């Protein structure tokens, strides 16, 4: 079913001064990194290895992550009572890490606690200022939003445990706080499928700007629950104060600032594998079915890619090489020893569609250049019930070393399975 087109070429001058300079800069950067990293061919995992699969989604800079062990096999005797639907059976399946704005069943934001913590933070800042210890220059003030985010993270409790339960009323997901707080119940929708999942899998899907669906698959069972991120009080940023400020060193990390900039414009779906290797897809926010780009899907002719004037191309980053059928999408496409970076375009192909992987991962949606195509793969296309979903993507784990790329826009849904090839 998979058809492959693999083409690479040297960068050449193209229309537009900005694009030409970008191509030259990318080529120069890749050459310098190739020389410096001649012996380093395998990217380092971007996360700590904990033996778990992590499936996450970030909407409007608010994240939800489900982590689960890859060895929960449907055939194990320990899980047969639960999978047969025996009332009273239960299994611990993983942990939940989520922004405190999450509402998922009985899990909801604790507004009073948030307000109290913000008041304490503001009081502490006031005390520091009065003591003359909180002077901040305009340079430091640029980091105030990041500091507020760090404060929010400090407020978040440890990851609660997730239990899958079959009780007299049906299927439930129980959220057990690690601090001994009240157990929160999440009623689950349930259906059975013809295809059995040999191991437990959890995925998180966007259904709107700040709404989504948590989905669990195990054996022939599929469970799901809707969630959303509520509006919650935010800690105020630090006031700008003139002064010398704090000098930054060359070794200081800008990762938090860069990630904040990324999530100010884009949403993210991600997988972290048991060895810590990460795979992420980012996409522009709020590209709705009412926008002028959406009719391009229905209007696409054979051989055309869907171009967009309001968004850049979908961007894939992977610490590991991926294989879609017989097609390899390797790491190191821009420089040896670095993660793979690709733009993913949608191309109409007869009665079907293809994903086109392109070396220009940061192109705008009107800047497709086939000279930088790496491969094309045929994809599964379906029409679903989500008629008003904005453009989005989901990385669905289907095993400890495999998964599925899903792209959706309104009722349209395109998907392709992959395995880790290294």
N, C-alpha and C positions, 0 to 999 in steps of 0.2 A: 504493500500500500504506500510505503514511503518512497517519494521521489526526491532525488538529491541534485542540487545544482551548486557546485563549489567553484568559486572564482575569487582570485586575489590579484591585485595589481598594485604597482607602486603609486604613491600619491602623485597627482598631477594637478596643475593649476586648473581651477574651475571657476565658474561665474561668480562674481562677487568678491570684493577685496577681503571682507571679513572671513569668508569661507576659505579662501586661499591661505591667509595667514594661519587660520586654525589648523589646516592640513599640514602646513610646514612646521608649526609648533608641535603637533602630535608626532610627526615623523622624527623631529629632532629629539624630543623627549624619549621616544621609544629607542632611538639609537643610543643615547647616553645611558639609559637604563640597561640596555642589552650588554654594553661594554662593562658596566659596573657589576652586573649580576650574571656573568657568563656561566658560572658554575651552579647557579641556583635556578632549578627548573620547576620545582614544586612549591606552590604558595603555602605559607604557614596558615593553619586554621585561624579564622578570625575570632574564635570564641574558645573558652575553656571547655575541655572535654569532660563531660560528666556521665557519659553512657546513656543519655536520654535523647529522644527526638523532641525538638521544640518547634511548634507550629505557631506563628504569630501574625498579627495584623495590626497596623497602625493607621488610625483614621484621625485626621485633624490633630496630629501629634499625641494622640491618646492610644495606648497600646493594650493588647490582650494577648497573652501567650499561654498555651497549654503544653506542658512537658509530660512525656509518658515514656515508660521503658519499652524498648522494641521487642522484648521477649514474651509479651502477653499473647501466647498462641492459643487459638481457638480449640485446638485438639487436646490441650492439657486438661487432665482430670479435675484439677483444682477449680476450673472455671465452668465446668459442665452444668452445675446447678443454676448458675446465673444465666448462661446462654440458652438453657432450656426453659427459662421463664419461671423458675420456681419462686413462689412468693416467700420473702424473707431472706433471699440470697443477696450478697453484696460483695464487691471486689474494689479494692483501692486501685485506681487506674493512673494516677499522676498528680500533678500540681497545677495551680492556676496562678499566674502572675498578671495583674491587670492594673491599669490606672484606676485611681479611687473614684473616678466619675462613672465607673461601670455600673449598669443595672442589668442583672442577669437573674431572672427569677426573684427569689427573696434576697439576693445580694444587691445592695443598693448603697449609694453614697451616704456616709454619716455626716450630714451637714453641720450638726452641732460640734462634733469633734474637729472638723476642718476649720470652722470659725474660731474655736478656742486655740488651736495650734497657730493659726495666722495671727491672732491677737498676741500670743506669746512671742512670736517672731518679731512683730512690729515693736513690742515693748523692749525686747532685747536690743534691737537696732537703736531705739531711742536712748537707752542707757549707754550704749557704746558711743553714740554721738555726743551725749552730754559729757562723757569722760574724755572726749577728744581723741577717740581711737577709731573713728569710722570715717575719717576724711577720705574723699574719693574724687579723683579728677574725671574730666570728660572721657579720657581714655578708658578708665576703669568702669565708667557708667555703661559703656557698650556691653559689658559682661553682666549687667544687672539681671537681665532676663534669664541668662543661664544660671545665675545664682538662685533665682526664684524657682527654676525648674529643679535644681539640686535640693532645695528645701522641700519641694513637693515630694521628691523621691525619698527623702529622709522620713517624711511623715508616713509613708506606706509601710504596712506590716509585712512580716515574712510571708512567703508563698503558702497559701492554705492547700490542704490535700483534697483531692477529688475522689469521691466514691460513686461507683455506678450501682444503683440499688433497684431491685424489683420488689415492690410492696403491693399491698392489696389494692391500691388505687391506680397502679400502673408503674411506669418507669420513672425514676428520679435520678438526678445528679445531686449529690450532697457535697457542700463546700464546708470543710472542717478547718476553722482558723487554727493556726499553730499556737496562739496565745490562750487557747481554752475558751474562746468566746462561743456564742451561739452558732449552732450548725445551720446553714442556709440551704433550703431546698430549691431545686430547679426542676419543675415538671418538664419531661421530655416528650416530644412527638416521636412516634415509632412507626417503622415500616420494615418489611422484609424484602430482600432482593434475590434474584436468581443467582447472582455471582457472590461467592463467599469470600470475605477478607480473612486470610489465614492468621493475621495478627491484628491487634487493636490499632486503629489509626484515628487521629483527631485532626481536624482542620478548621480554619476560621475564615469565613467568607463575608465580604462587604455586600450589603444590600442597599445602602444609601450613604449619604454624606457622613453620618455619625451612627449608623445602625449596621448590624451584621447578624450572622448566624453561626453558632457553634455546632459542628457536626461530628459525630462519633460513628465509626464503622467497625464491626467485629463479627466475624462469621457471616451469617446472612442478615444481621441486624443493622439498621441505620437509625440512630437517634439524633435529634436536633433540638435546639432552643434558640430563640431570637434574643438579641441583646441590643443595648444602645448606651451611648455615653451622654450623661446628663450635664446640664450647666451647673457648675459648682463655684463657690467663692475662690478667688485667686489672690495669692499674696501680692501686695503692691511691690513694684520694682524699687530699688534704692534710689533716692533722690540724687541728682547730679550735684557734685560739690567740686569747685575749682581747687586745683592744687597739683602737686608734682605727680602723685599717683605711685603705683608700684611698677617697677621696671620688669619687663618680660624677658625671659632668657630664650636663646635659640632652641633649647631643648624642650621648651614648654609645648604641650600638646594643644592643638586647635581642633581636636576631634569633636568635642562637644559643640563648639561653635559651628563647625561644618555640618554636623548632623542637624542642629537646630535650623540652619538655613535650608537644608534639604527638606525637612519635614514641614517647613513653612509653606512650601509649594506643592509637595507631593505626598501621597500615601504610599505605604510599603507593606508588602507581604513577604514573609521570610520563613526559611527552614534552617534549623541548626541540627546537624547530624550528630550521632553519638560521639564521634571523634572531635567535635568542635568546629568542623568545616561548615561554612555558611553559604546559603544560596538566597539571593534577594531579588525581588522585582519591584521597581518603583514606577508610579504612574501619576500623571497630573491630576490635581483635585478638580472636582465639580465640572467634569465634561459630561453634561446631561443629554438626554434624548431630545430636549428642546433646542439644543445648540445647532448652529449652522453646519457643523461638521458631521452630525449624525446621519443625514441623508446620503452621505458618501458610501455608507455600507450598502444600501439598496441599489445605489447607482453604479457601483463598481462593475467594470467590464472585465472580461477575461484578460488576465495578465497584468491588471492594474493593482497597485498597492493603495491602501486607504491613507490619504494624506489629511492632515489636520492643521488648520491655521491657528487654533487656540491651545495647542499642546505639543510638547516634544514627543519623540518616539518612546515606546516602552523600553525601560533599561534593565537589563539582566546583569547581575554580578554573581560570580560563582567561584568559591575557593577550590572547587573540584571540577574535573572534566565531566561532561554529561554526554550520554548517548541516547539519541532519539531513534529507535529502530536500529538501522545500520549506520546512522549519521552521527559523527562525533562533533561536539562543540567543546573544544579544548580550552584550558586555561592558557595564560601567556600569549593571547592573541595580539596584545599591544606591546608586551615586553616579557621576556622569560622570567619566571619566578614570581609573577604577579597574577592575581585573580583574573579570570576571564571577564571582559566587559563587552556587552553586545547590545545593539538596538534590535528590537523585535518588531517587524512590520507585518501587517496582514495583507496577503495578496489573494485576489480572486483567481481561481484556476478552474475553468470550465464550470461544472456544477458544484465544485468544492472550494476549499480554501487552503492556504499554506501559511506557515510562519516563515518569514525570511529573517535570518540572522545576519546582521550587518556590523562591520567593525566600527562604525561611527555611532557610538552609544549615546552621544549627547546631541545628535542632530535635532533640529526643530521638525515639526510634523510636516513641513512643506519642503524639506531639504533632503529627500531620499536620493541617494546616489548608488546605482546598481554596481558601480565599479568597486565598491567596498563590501559587496555581498560575500558571505562566507558559505552559507548553505541554505537550502529550502527544504522544508519537510511538510508533507501532507498532514492535515489535522482533522479531528472529528468536529463536525459542526452540528449544533442542535438549536432549536428555539425553545425557550423555557417560559415560565410564568412571570418572570421578573421584568415586566414591560417598562418600568420607569427607572431601572438601575442605571446609575452613571457608569461611564467607562471605568473598569477596574480589572484587577487580576487576583488570582489566588494560586499559591503553591500548596498542593495537597500531598502530604506524605502518604505513600502506599507501602512503605517498608523502611527498614533502617538505611537502605542504600538506593532508594528509588522514590519516584513521586510523579506528579502530574502538574503541568502548566495549564492554567485555565484563564482565559481572557473573556470578559463579558461586557456587554453594552446593550442596555435595554433587554429584550428577549433573546438577543443573539449570544451564543456561547461557543467558543472555540477552545479545543483542548488537545494536548499531546502528552503521552507518557514518556518518562526518561528513566535511565538508571545511571548511577555513578560509575564511571568507567575507569577509575583509578583508586 
